[in-house]
Amino acid sequence: MAEKTRSIWVFGDYRNYFQNRVTLQLLSRATDLAQKIDAEVCAVVFGHEVDEWVGEYIAHGAKKVFVTDHPMLKSYSTDLYVALMERLALTYDPEIILVGATSFGREFAPRVSKRLKTGLTADCVGLDMNEEGLLVQTAPAFGGNVLARIVTPGRRPQMATVRPGTFQEIPHNYEAAGEIVRVPLPANLPRDRVRLISSERQPPREQKIEDAAVVVCGGRGMGSRKKFRNLYDLARILGGEVGATRPVVYSKWAEEEALVGQADKHIQPKVLLSFGISGAIQHTAGITNADFIIAVNKNPNAAMMKMADVAIVADANQVCTAFIRELKRRIRS
Ligand SMILES: Cc1cc2nc3c(=O)[nH]c(=O)nc-3n(C[C@H](O)[C@H](O)[C@H](O)COP(=O)(O)OP(=O)(O)OC[C@H]3O[C@@H](n4cnc5c(N)ncnc54)[C@H](O)[C@@H]3O)c2cc1C
């Protein structure tokens, strides 16, 4: 008997498409993983009038897209979406299901895993395959103090939610071809226990650090909370966001949302400016996708300096102040 093709599914969370790129990031990672186990990358899309997203997912690497398109699915319903996913998975038996760790994914994925009687690793910050072809799911545990590497040897599918920004999306290719499997809405779905009365789109949020093209990141070498505030001025002038190391956040020089590292934000800026940061592995794990790094440190041998494209041996605060002065001068002239 011919062996069945294995598949890796990525759940299509297309709400806020332009801000929330996690589905595209997962399709990219799924494509790498699929090569290792000779599997097919599939996307799953539920909703109404969703062909635009089907095309997007094919352009970003999906070889097959399962689509259920029906007016009842126009807005997200936990009852209906979970029931649909359960049936689809029981019918097609995917090897792996990946879901973005958005507020939506965090509600949806655990319910699906319970229905399928399988495990789920939540909030992963890494995915790989081991020699046995099992998905190695890396996730912070015990309050972020350890990174656990988790496998699901006995149950299928292997399921994970993954933090936005962990992987980089691949550029779209609108020439790419993919199979579209249209799955009709089953007649005997459960009744939706929640009735949507109205909905309103939130005003666009400020830029998130995970999506920022420029990130100005500061560490303990900035010296004080007052000096650290200079980084916010620099980031504002550059149209970027501020990131921070753990000691900085613990000292309350920066908000917790600014924390960059293995267990927290993974950033992928075009330019990262790093001030007074030693470059501990727990921090650099969050910046591996930065395109170009400029680091300032008093110590030329700091790990951060070795990792940088441009390393400036100097006082971090003095360089930051000089950058601000020069940029303001150029803006004025
Ligand atoms: C389980 C665990 C998880 C962790 N997770 C994270 C995480 O997610 N993110 C994270 O950031 N950290 C994390 N950490 C902490 C991490 O190990 C480091 O301690 C931390 O990243 C160091 O921060 P830092 O570079 O700001 O400080 P330091 O290591 O103290 O480095 C300060 C740097 O500033 C330089 N410096 C000093 N004065 C100046 C000056 N005037 N001008 C220029 N340079 C100067 C020094 O040479 C030094 O290189 C974690 C640790 C553990 C144990």
The ligand as an SDF file (V2000), in Angstrom:
LIG
                    3D

 53 58  0  0  0  0  0  0  0  0999 V2000
   16.9080   31.7450   32.7690 C   0  0  0  0  0  0  0  0  0  0  0  0
   17.3780   33.0790   32.3570 C   0  0  0  0  0  0  0  0  0  0  0  0
   16.6810   33.7450   31.3850 C   0  0  0  0  0  0  0  0  0  0  0  0
   17.1010   35.0040   30.9620 C   0  0  0  0  0  0  0  0  0  0  0  0
   16.4020   35.6280   29.9870 N   0  0  0  0  0  0  0  0  0  0  0  0
   16.8400   36.8220   29.5530 C   0  0  0  0  0  0  0  0  0  0  0  0
   16.1560   37.5020   28.4990 C   0  0  0  0  0  0  0  0  0  0  0  0
   15.1350   37.0400   27.9690 O   0  0  0  0  0  0  0  0  0  0  0  0
   16.6620   38.6920   28.0870 N   0  0  0  0  0  0  0  0  0  0  0  0
   17.8020   39.2570   28.6370 C   0  0  0  0  0  0  0  0  0  0  0  0
   18.2240   40.3410   28.2120 O   0  0  0  0  0  0  0  0  0  0  0  0
   18.4180   38.6360   29.6390 N   0  0  0  0  0  0  0  0  0  0  0  0
   17.9960   37.4520   30.1110 C   0  0  0  0  0  0  0  0  0  0  0  0
   18.6540   36.8510   31.1240 N   0  0  0  0  0  0  0  0  0  0  0  0
   19.7870   37.5840   31.7500 C   0  0  0  0  0  0  0  0  0  0  0  0
   21.0740   37.4110   30.9340 C   0  0  0  0  0  0  0  0  0  0  0  0
   21.7150   36.2250   31.3090 O   0  0  0  0  0  0  0  0  0  0  0  0
   22.0360   38.5770   31.2020 C   0  0  0  0  0  0  0  0  0  0  0  0
   22.2760   38.6600   32.5660 O   0  0  0  0  0  0  0  0  0  0  0  0
   21.5250   39.9220   30.7070 C   0  0  0  0  0  0  0  0  0  0  0  0
   21.1380   39.8400   29.3580 O   0  0  0  0  0  0  0  0  0  0  0  0
   22.6270   40.9510   30.8510 C   0  0  0  0  0  0  0  0  0  0  0  0
   22.1070   42.2170   30.6120 O   0  0  0  0  0  0  0  0  0  0  0  0
   23.0590   43.4480   30.2710 P   0  0  0  0  0  0  0  0  0  0  0  0
   23.8440   43.1270   29.0530 O   0  0  0  0  0  0  0  0  0  0  0  0
   22.1950   44.6560   30.2670 O   0  0  0  0  0  0  0  0  0  0  0  0
   23.9820   43.5750   31.5510 O   0  0  0  0  0  0  0  0  0  0  0  0
   25.4860   43.1480   31.7920 P   0  0  0  0  0  0  0  0  0  0  0  0
   25.7130   41.7180   31.5060 O   0  0  0  0  0  0  0  0  0  0  0  0
   25.8180   43.6410   33.1740 O   0  0  0  0  0  0  0  0  0  0  0  0
   26.3220   43.9610   30.7210 O   0  0  0  0  0  0  0  0  0  0  0  0
   26.4980   45.3500   30.7440 C   0  0  0  0  0  0  0  0  0  0  0  0
   27.4180   45.6940   29.5790 C   0  0  0  0  0  0  0  0  0  0  0  0
   27.5510   47.0800   29.5080 O   0  0  0  0  0  0  0  0  0  0  0  0
   28.9190   47.4030   29.2890 C   0  0  0  0  0  0  0  0  0  0  0  0
   29.1180   48.7310   29.8800 N   0  0  0  0  0  0  0  0  0  0  0  0
   29.2170   49.0890   31.1820 C   0  0  0  0  0  0  0  0  0  0  0  0
   29.3120   50.4170   31.3070 N   0  0  0  0  0  0  0  0  0  0  0  0
   29.2890   50.9070   30.0430 C   0  0  0  0  0  0  0  0  0  0  0  0
   29.3620   52.2110   29.5140 C   0  0  0  0  0  0  0  0  0  0  0  0
   29.4410   53.3160   30.3120 N   0  0  0  0  0  0  0  0  0  0  0  0
   29.2900   52.3720   28.1820 N   0  0  0  0  0  0  0  0  0  0  0  0
   29.2130   51.2970   27.3500 C   0  0  0  0  0  0  0  0  0  0  0  0
   29.1440   50.0150   27.7990 N   0  0  0  0  0  0  0  0  0  0  0  0
   29.1760   49.8430   29.1420 C   0  0  0  0  0  0  0  0  0  0  0  0
   29.7090   46.3260   29.9760 C   0  0  0  0  0  0  0  0  0  0  0  0
   30.9810   46.2100   29.3800 O   0  0  0  0  0  0  0  0  0  0  0  0
   28.8380   45.1140   29.7080 C   0  0  0  0  0  0  0  0  0  0  0  0
   29.2000   44.4730   28.5150 O   0  0  0  0  0  0  0  0  0  0  0  0
   18.2580   35.6030   31.5390 C   0  0  0  0  0  0  0  0  0  0  0  0
   18.9680   34.9010   32.5100 C   0  0  0  0  0  0  0  0  0  0  0  0
   18.5300   33.6710   32.9220 C   0  0  0  0  0  0  0  0  0  0  0  0
   19.3200   32.9340   33.9690 C   0  0  0  0  0  0  0  0  0  0  0  0
  1  2  1  0
  2  3  1  0
  2 52  2  0
  3  4  2  0
  4  5  1  0
  4 50  1  0
  5  6  2  0
  6  7  1  0
  6 13  1  0
  7  8  2  0
  7  9  1  0
  9 10  1  0
 10 11  2  0
 10 12  1  0
 12 13  2  0
 13 14  1  0
 14 15  1  0
 14 50  1  0
 15 16  1  0
 16 17  1  0
 16 18  1  0
 18 19  1  0
 18 20  1  0
 20 21  1  0
 20 22  1  0
 22 23  1  0
 23 24  1  0
 24 25  2  0
 24 26  1  0
 24 27  1  0
 27 28  1  0
 28 29  2  0
 28 30  1  0
 28 31  1  0
 31 32  1  0
 32 33  1  0
 33 34  1  0
 33 48  1  0
 34 35  1  0
 35 36  1  0
 35 46  1  0
 36 37  1  0
 36 45  1  0
 37 38  2  0
 38 39  1  0
 39 40  1  0
 39 45  2  0
 40 41  1  0
 40 42  2  0
 42 43  1  0
 43 44  2  0
 44 45  1  0
 46 47  1  0
 46 48  1  0
 48 49  1  0
 50 51  2  0
 51 52  1  0
 52 53  1  0
M  END
$$$$
